[in-house]
Amino acid sequence: MPELPEVETVVREIRPEIMGKKFWKFQAFNKSTFLPSVEVFESILPGKVVKEVRRKGKYIVIELSGDYIIVVHLRMTGMLLFKPSERLKKFVRGEFTFSDAKKLLFSDIRKFGKIWLYHWSEYLEKTGMSKLGVDPIVEKFDLQLLEKLYLKQKGIFKNKLLDQSIIAGIGNIYADEIAFRIGIHPSSRLEKLTKADLSKLHQAILDCLNEGIANNGTTISDFVGTRGDAGKNQDYLRIYGRTGDPCYVCGTIIQKTRVAGRGTYFCVKCQRLLS
C-alpha cells in the first residue's frame, strides 16, 4: 500500500497540473470505487474548480469551489495517472476530464481504492479522516508532541507505529526502516522505550519519511507516480525486503518475522528487543 511519501509524491505531481482548473466531465467504469455514488459525481463535479490539493496521512484531499471535497485513498494498487501505460489502461476505474481537455485517470488493479465526494461539512466523518492522528510532515510534530502521543500508550512498538489514529501515514515499509534506525526490535513493548529512545524515534520518523519523499516514494511492486515513473527509495532501504542479506551496519544476516500481521524485517544484533 502506498504510504505517506508515495501519496505526497502524487500530491506534488498533480497539484500544479490541476490547480485552478474546472471539471468538465466525469466517467466511472467501476461504480463501487466512487462514494456516495457515481450519480453524485456526475451531478456535482461539472463546473467545479480545483482550489487546493493537499494530503493528510495516506489520503489525498482535493478542495473544490462550492465547498465540496474529493478525497482519494489509493489503498493497495490505486494510481492517479495522466497517461496510463498500456498495461494499466484496462484497470482504469474512473476518468476526470477538465475544461482544457486534460484527463486524470484512476487506475486500480485490485479495486480496493476509494474516491469520495462530499460537502466540506461531512467529508471528515464520511471518509474516516476524522479518526486520523497527527501528520508528521504537514502538521506540527515536535518531540514534545511525540512524547505526549505515546505517554499513555502500551503495546507492541510496530503496532503503534502503524496505528493511523496516533500518527498518520506510516505503513509497513517505513515502520521497519524507522525501527532499524533507532536500534529497536519491532516486537518490543512501546512502554519500555526511554526518553532517549523517543528522541531518536522522533528524528527517525522525520528522516525516513522525508527521504522517501525526496526519492519520489518506494516502488516494491505497483507504486508509480502520475506519469508512470517508479520511485527510487527502494534503492536506499536499509532493512525492508532484505531477508538473507547482510546488515549494512554489522554484517549479521537480516531476518524476517511477522509483527502486527505484517512481514517484518530486522537485525537481531543491531535492534534491541525490549520486553
C-alpha positions in Angstrom: 0.0 0.0 0.0 1.3 3.5 -0.8 2.4 5.2 2.4 2.9 8.9 3.2 5.9 9.5 0.9 4.2 7.9 -2.0 1.0 9.8 -1.5 2.9 13.0 -1.1 4.7 12.3 -4.4 1.3 12.0 -6.1 0.0 15.2 -4.5 3.1 17.2 -5.5 2.7 15.9 -9.1 -1.0 16.6 -9.6 -1.2 19.9 -7.7 0.5 22.1 -10.4 -1.4 20.2 -13.2 -4.9 20.7 -11.9 -4.9 23.7 -9.6 -7.4 26.3 -10.8 -8.8 24.0 -13.5 -12.5 23.4 -14.0 -14.1 19.9 -14.2 -15.9 19.3 -17.4 -16.8 15.6 -17.4 -16.6 12.5 -15.2 -16.9 8.9 -16.2 -16.9 5.8 -13.9 -16.0 2.3 -15.0 -16.4 0.7 -11.6 -19.2 2.0 -9.5 -18.1 0.7 -6.1 -14.9 2.9 -6.3 -16.9 6.1 -6.0 -18.8 7.2 -2.9 -21.6 8.0 -2.1 -22.5 7.2 -5.7 -21.4 7.7 -9.3 -24.6 9.8 -9.8 -23.3 12.3 -7.2 -20.0 12.7 -9.0 -21.8 13.2 -12.3 -24.2 15.8 -11.0 -21.8 17.8 -8.8 -18.4 17.8 -10.5 -19.1 19.6 -13.8 -18.2 23.3 -13.4 -16.4 22.9 -10.1 -12.9 24.4 -9.9 -9.9 22.9 -8.1 -8.9 25.3 -5.3 -6.4 23.2 -3.4 -4.7 19.8 -3.5 -3.2 18.5 -0.2 -2.6 15.4 1.9 -3.3 14.0 5.3 -1.7 10.7 6.2 -2.4 8.4 3.2 -5.4 10.4 2.0 -5.4 12.9 -0.9 -7.7 15.8 -0.4 -8.9 18.0 -3.4 -10.8 21.1 -2.4 -13.3 22.4 -4.9 -15.4 25.5 -5.4 -18.8 25.3 -3.8 -17.3 23.9 -0.6 -17.1 20.3 -2.0 -14.2 18.0 -1.3 -12.8 15.0 -3.3 -10.9 12.5 -1.1 -8.8 9.7 -2.6 -7.4 6.7 -0.8 -5.2 4.6 -3.1 -5.3 1.5 -0.9 -3.2 -1.4 -2.3 -2.9 -0.6 -6.0 -4.7 2.6 -6.8 -3.0 5.1 -9.0 -3.8 8.6 -10.3 -2.3 8.9 -13.8 -2.2 11.4 -16.6 -1.0 8.9 -19.2 -1.5 5.3 -18.1 0.7 2.6 -19.7 -1.0 0.1 -22.0 -0.8 -2.4 -19.1 -2.7 -0.1 -16.8 -5.3 1.1 -19.2 -7.5 -1.9 -18.7 -7.6 -1.2 -14.9 -8.9 2.4 -15.2 -11.9 2.7 -12.9 -12.7 6.4 -13.4 -11.8 9.3 -15.7 -11.8 13.0 -14.7 -11.8 15.4 -17.7 -11.1 19.2 -17.2 -12.3 22.0 -19.4 -8.9 22.2 -21.1 -9.3 18.6 -22.1 -6.6 17.3 -19.6 -7.6 14.0 -18.2 -6.8 12.5 -14.8 -7.4 8.8 -14.6 -7.8 6.5 -11.6 -6.4 3.0 -12.3 -6.7 0.3 -9.7 -5.8 -3.3 -10.3 -7.4 -4.8 -7.2 -10.3 -2.4 -6.9 -9.6 -1.6 -3.2 -9.1 2.1 -3.8 -11.9 4.6 -2.9 -12.8 8.1 -4.1 -15.3 10.2 -2.1 -17.1 13.4 -3.0 -18.8 15.2 -0.1 -19.6 18.7 1.2 -16.8 20.0 3.5 -19.2 19.8 6.5 -19.3 16.0 6.3 -16.3 14.7 4.4 -14.2 14.0 7.5 -16.7 11.7 9.0 -17.8 10.0 5.8 -14.2 9.2 4.7 -12.9 8.2 8.1 -10.4 11.0 8.2 -11.8 12.3 11.4 -10.1 9.4 13.2 -6.6 10.2 11.8 -3.8 11.2 14.2 -1.1 13.9 13.5 0.6 14.0 10.1 4.3 14.4 10.9 5.1 16.2 7.6 2.3 18.7 7.2 1.4 19.4 10.8 3.4 20.4 13.9 5.3 17.4 15.0 8.0 18.0 17.7 9.5 15.7 20.3 7.1 17.0 23.0 4.1 16.0 20.9 5.5 12.6 20.2 6.1 12.0 23.9 2.6 13.2 24.6 1.1 10.8 22.0 2.9 7.8 23.4 2.9 8.7 27.1 -0.1 6.5 28.0 0.2 4.0 25.1 1.1 0.4 25.8 1.6 -2.4 23.3 3.8 -3.7 20.5 6.1 -1.0 19.2 5.4 -1.7 15.5 1.7 -1.9 16.1 1.7 1.6 17.5 3.8 2.9 14.6 1.1 1.6 12.2 -1.8 3.0 14.2 -3.2 5.7 12.0 -5.1 7.3 14.9 -1.8 8.2 16.6 0.5 9.1 13.7 -1.0 9.2 10.2 0.9 8.0 7.2 3.4 5.3 8.4 2.9 1.9 6.8 4.8 -1.4 6.9 7.9 -0.3 4.9 8.7 2.8 6.8 7.8 1.3 10.2 10.6 -1.3 9.6 13.0 1.4 8.5 12.2 3.6 11.5 12.7 0.7 13.9 16.0 -0.2 12.4 17.2 3.4 12.5 16.7 3.6 16.3 18.0 0.1 17.0 14.8 -1.2 18.5 13.2 -4.6 17.6 9.7 -4.1 16.1 8.3 -6.6 18.6 9.4 -4.5 21.5 7.0 -3.1 24.1 6.4 0.6 23.4 6.2 1.4 27.1 9.8 0.2 27.5 11.2 2.9 25.3 13.2 5.5 27.2 13.1 9.3 26.6 16.4 8.9 24.7 14.7 6.2 22.5 11.8 8.5 21.9 14.1 11.3 20.9 15.8 9.0 18.3 12.3 7.8 17.2 11.2 11.4 16.5 14.2 12.1 14.3 13.9 8.7 12.6 10.3 9.3 11.6 11.1 12.6 10.1 14.3 11.3 8.4 12.7 8.2 6.9 9.6 10.0 5.6 11.4 13.0 4.2 14.0 10.7 2.5 11.1 8.7 0.9 9.6 12.0 -0.4 12.9 13.2 -1.7 13.3 9.9 -3.6 9.7 10.1 -5.1 8.5 7.2 -3.0 9.3 3.5 -2.7 8.3 1.1 -5.5 8.3 -2.5 -4.4 5.6 -3.8 -6.7 2.9 -1.4 -8.0 3.5 2.2 -7.0 4.2 4.7 -9.8 3.8 8.5 -10.0 1.3 10.2 -12.1 3.4 9.8 -15.2 4.1 6.2 -14.7 7.6 6.7 -13.1 8.7 4.3 -10.4 10.0 5.7 -7.1 13.7 5.5 -6.2 13.6 5.0 -2.4 13.7 1.2 -2.7 17.4 1.6 -3.7 18.1 3.2 -0.3 16.1 1.0 2.1 18.4 -0.3 4.9 16.3 -3.2 6.2 12.9 -3.8 4.5 12.9 -6.6 2.0 16.5 -7.7 2.7 15.9 -11.2 4.1 19.1 -13.2 3.9 21.3 -10.2 3.1 23.9 -9.0 5.5 23.1 -6.0 7.7 24.8 -2.8 6.4 25.9 -2.0 9.9 27.1 -5.2 11.4 27.1 -7.8 8.7 24.6 -10.1 10.5 22.1 -11.8 8.2 18.7 -9.9 8.1 15.8 -12.0 9.3 12.1 -11.8 8.7 9.2 -12.5 11.1 5.6 -11.3 11.4 4.5 -8.4 13.7 1.1 -6.9 13.6 0.2 -9.4 10.9 2.8 -8.0 8.6 6.1 -9.3 7.2 8.7 -7.6 9.3 12.5 -7.3 8.7 15.0 -6.9 11.5 18.7 -7.3 12.5 19.0 -9.5 15.6 22.3 -7.8 16.6 21.5 -4.1 15.9 18.0 -4.0 17.2 17.3 -4.4 20.9 14.2 -6.4 22.0 12.5 -4.5 24.9 10.0 -6.8 26.7 
